[in-house]
Amino acid sequence: MRLTVGNFPSRLSFEDRVAIGGALGFGSIPMGADLVDAYMGRNAICELKDLMKKHNMAVSTINPGVSYALEGEAWEQALQKAEERIAALGCLVTKAGFSAPNRWPKTVGEGEWDWLVAKFRAYADMLARHNVDLVFEFLGPQVGRPRPRQIMYPWVIGLDPALELIRRVDRPNVGLILDVIHWWAGTDGDYETLHKVKGLPLMLHVFDLPHGIQRDTMEDGDRCLPGEGFIDLVKWLTIVSRDGFDGDVLPEVLGSRGAELAEADSWEGPKAISKLYAELFAQVK
């Protein structure tokens, strides 16, 4: 498994994150559309390759600016721009992110599924031309919880609906961003459900969940560092590892704990993250 730069102090530049991450044993870093545009606007691809090589780092995923919510010309333009960004990064990119709606304002029927599947197929087919996998993140029922008198219908709201979407899209390069809180909220914390992702392209978002949270009141920011909560992360990672996963793991602590990490010392904060996750990975057999 390869630890991805995450929960670094917000003041750090991309170059700082690469340098500090590489020095502390992180192996990869994500890139978003704005970052790709800004960096490639002032640097050549050879400079990015040299930077990564110097610090023994790789690009974990790129989020190239595509959203399923876009329609018509806006969708086509976003897809074209995304392909330009991916092409600009060349062989540095192996996975690109996406998302799916966990709720919908009307009952979801075959028409809605066909619409979403068409978006996923268009994106996946574009990525396949560049030997890139599409990994999408499904959101759990704690995200976008309906307000009083607001009717929202569930859609890709957990692991099983996400797997149904993958089945319908029917492209070999489509997989998941598997996030601990969304998995837990949508599966009642059944570790055996993790076997269902075996063989898929994967990226993991790994952190702990604090003691005492309840599924019907929890918020997406209810996250903490490994060892501070109740999730058996060794078991969690062991299952996916024994099923063949050996990819990128992103620390993604949000809420008040994440805010603390964003203001931490530029070196000591990432060092603490690296130590915690190295200790966690060492227990995965």
C-alpha positions in Angstrom: 0.0 0.0 0.0 1.1 3.5 -0.8 0.3 6.4 1.5 -1.0 9.5 -0.3 -0.5 13.0 0.8 -3.5 14.1 2.9 -4.3 16.2 5.9 -1.2 18.3 5.3 -1.1 21.9 6.6 -3.0 24.1 4.2 -0.2 26.7 3.9 2.0 24.3 2.0 2.4 24.6 -1.8 2.2 21.7 -4.1 6.0 21.5 -4.4 6.3 21.7 -0.6 3.8 18.8 -0.2 5.8 16.7 -2.7 9.1 17.4 -1.0 7.9 16.9 2.5 5.8 13.9 1.6 8.7 12.2 -0.2 11.0 12.8 2.8 8.5 11.3 5.2 7.7 8.2 3.2 4.5 9.2 1.5 4.4 7.7 -2.0 1.8 9.7 -4.0 -0.2 12.9 -4.2 -3.6 13.8 -5.7 -4.0 16.6 -8.3 -7.2 18.5 -9.0 -8.1 20.4 -12.1 -7.1 23.8 -10.7 -3.7 22.5 -9.6 -3.1 20.8 -13.0 -3.9 24.0 -14.8 -1.8 26.2 -12.5 1.2 23.9 -12.4 1.2 23.0 -16.1 0.7 26.7 -17.0 4.1 27.6 -15.6 6.0 24.3 -15.9 6.8 21.7 -18.6 5.8 18.0 -18.1 9.5 17.1 -17.8 9.8 19.4 -14.8 6.8 17.6 -13.1 8.4 14.3 -13.8 11.7 15.4 -12.4 10.0 16.7 -9.3 8.2 13.5 -8.7 11.3 11.4 -9.4 13.5 13.5 -7.1 11.2 12.9 -4.2 10.2 9.3 -5.1 6.5 10.4 -5.5 3.7 9.6 -8.0 0.3 11.0 -8.8 -2.3 9.0 -7.0 -5.4 10.4 -8.7 -6.4 13.3 -10.8 -9.8 15.1 -10.5 -9.9 16.6 -14.0 -13.1 18.7 -13.5 -15.8 16.4 -14.8 -19.2 16.3 -13.0 -22.2 14.1 -13.8 -24.4 17.2 -13.2 -23.2 18.9 -16.3 -25.4 18.7 -19.4 -25.2 19.2 -23.2 -22.4 21.5 -24.4 -21.1 22.1 -20.8 -20.6 18.3 -20.4 -18.9 17.9 -23.7 -16.6 20.9 -23.0 -15.7 19.5 -19.5 -15.0 16.1 -20.9 -12.7 17.6 -23.6 -10.9 19.8 -21.1 -10.5 16.8 -18.8 -8.9 14.8 -21.6 -6.5 17.7 -22.3 -5.4 17.7 -18.6 -4.9 14.0 -18.5 -3.0 14.0 -21.8 -0.8 16.9 -20.5 0.2 14.7 -17.5 0.9 11.7 -19.7 1.9 8.4 -18.1 1.9 10.1 -14.6 -1.8 9.5 -14.3 -3.3 6.0 -13.8 -6.6 6.9 -12.0 -9.1 9.7 -12.4 -11.8 10.6 -9.9 -15.6 11.0 -10.3 -18.7 10.9 -8.1 -22.2 9.7 -8.2 -25.5 11.1 -6.7 -26.4 9.5 -3.4 -29.9 11.2 -3.4 -32.2 12.4 -6.1 -35.3 14.7 -6.0 -37.6 12.1 -7.6 -38.0 8.3 -7.6 -35.1 6.8 -9.5 -36.2 4.7 -12.4 -34.6 3.2 -15.5 -34.5 6.5 -17.2 -32.4 8.0 -14.5 -30.1 5.0 -14.5 -29.7 5.2 -18.3 -28.8 8.9 -18.0 -26.1 8.3 -15.3 -24.7 5.2 -17.0 -24.2 7.2 -20.2 -22.2 9.8 -18.4 -20.0 7.1 -16.7 -19.5 5.3 -20.0 -18.5 8.5 -21.9 -16.0 9.4 -19.2 -14.6 5.8 -18.8 -14.2 5.4 -22.5 -12.3 8.7 -22.8 -10.0 7.6 -19.9 -9.5 4.2 -21.4 -7.9 5.9 -24.4 -5.1 7.0 -22.0 -4.9 3.8 -20.0 -6.5 5.5 -17.0 -9.0 3.9 -14.6 -12.2 5.8 -13.4 -12.6 5.5 -9.6 -15.7 7.1 -8.2 -16.7 7.8 -4.7 -20.2 6.9 -3.4 -21.6 8.9 -0.5 -23.3 7.3 2.5 -26.7 8.2 3.9 -25.2 10.7 6.3 -24.4 13.1 3.4 -27.2 15.4 2.3 -29.7 14.1 4.9 -33.1 15.5 3.9 -34.3 18.6 5.8 -37.8 18.6 7.2 -40.5 18.6 4.5 -37.8 18.0 1.9 -38.3 14.7 -0.1 -35.1 13.2 -1.4 -34.9 9.7 -2.8 -31.9 7.4 -2.3 -29.8 6.4 -5.2 -26.1 5.5 -5.1 -26.2 5.8 -1.3 -24.0 2.8 -0.3 -21.7 0.0 -1.5 -24.4 -2.2 -3.1 -25.9 0.6 -5.2 -22.3 1.6 -6.2 -21.6 -1.9 -7.3 -24.9 -1.9 -9.3 -23.8 1.2 -11.1 -20.5 -0.5 -12.0 -22.4 -3.5 -13.3 -24.6 -1.3 -15.4 -21.7 0.8 -16.8 -19.9 -2.5 -17.8 -16.5 -1.0 -18.4 -13.3 -2.8 -17.1 -11.7 0.4 -16.0 -14.4 1.5 -13.6 -13.9 1.1 -9.9 -14.3 2.8 -6.6 -12.9 5.3 -4.1 -13.7 3.4 -1.0 -14.1 5.7 2.0 -14.4 4.5 5.6 -17.3 6.7 6.7 -19.4 6.1 3.6 -18.8 2.4 3.8 -19.7 2.2 7.5 -22.8 4.4 7.2 -24.1 2.3 4.4 -23.2 -1.3 5.4 -23.8 -1.2 9.2 -20.0 -1.8 9.5 -20.1 -5.3 8.1 -16.5 -6.0 7.3 -17.4 -9.0 5.1 -18.9 -6.6 2.6 -15.4 -5.4 1.7 -14.9 -8.6 -0.2 -17.4 -7.3 -2.7 -14.8 -4.9 -4.2 -12.3 -7.6 -4.9 -10.8 -7.1 -8.4 -12.0 -3.6 -8.9 -9.7 -0.6 -9.5 -9.6 1.0 -6.1 -8.4 3.9 -4.1 -9.0 4.1 -0.3 -9.9 7.0 2.0 -8.8 5.7 5.4 -9.3 7.2 8.9 -11.1 6.4 12.1 -14.6 7.2 13.4 -15.1 8.6 16.9 -16.7 6.6 19.7 -20.4 7.3 20.3 -21.5 8.5 16.8 -24.9 7.3 15.6 -25.9 6.7 12.0 -29.0 8.7 12.2 -27.3 11.8 13.6 -23.7 11.5 12.4 -22.1 14.2 10.2 -19.6 13.7 7.4 -17.0 15.6 9.5 -17.2 13.0 12.3 -13.7 11.6 11.6 -10.5 11.1 13.6 -7.1 9.7 13.1 -6.3 5.9 13.3 -6.4 4.7 16.8 -8.7 7.5 18.1 -12.0 5.7 17.3 -13.7 2.4 17.0 -13.1 1.1 13.5 -10.9 -1.9 13.3 -8.7 -0.5 10.5 -6.2 -3.3 10.6 -9.0 -5.8 9.8 -10.4 -3.4 7.2 -7.1 -3.0 5.4 -6.2 -6.7 5.8 -9.4 -7.8 4.0 -8.9 -5.6 1.0 -5.1 -6.3 1.0 -5.6 -10.1 1.0 -8.1 -9.6 -1.9 -5.4 -8.0 -4.0 -5.4 -4.3 -3.2 -1.9 -2.7 -3.2 -2.7 0.9 -4.2 -3.1 4.4 -2.7 -4.4 5.1 0.7 -5.5 8.7 1.5 -5.8 10.1 5.0 -9.0 12.2 4.9 -9.8 13.5 8.4 -12.4 16.3 8.2 -14.3 18.4 10.8 -12.5 19.9 13.9 -9.7 17.3 13.9 -9.0 18.0 10.2 -9.0 21.8 10.9 -6.3 21.2 13.6 -4.2 19.3 11.1 -4.6 22.0 8.5 -3.0 24.5 11.0 -0.2 22.1 12.2 3.5 22.8 11.9 4.6 22.3 8.3 6.9 19.4 9.1 5.6 18.0 12.4 2.0 17.7 11.2 2.8 15.5 8.2 5.4 13.6 10.2 2.7 12.6 12.8 0.4 11.5 9.9 3.2 9.4 8.4 4.1 7.7 11.7 0.4 6.8 12.5 -0.2 5.3 9.1 3.1 3.5 8.9 2.3 1.9 12.2 -1.2 0.9 10.9 0.2 -0.5 7.6 2.8 -2.5 9.6 0.0 -4.4 11.3 -1.7 -5.4 8.0 -0.6 -9.0 7.1 
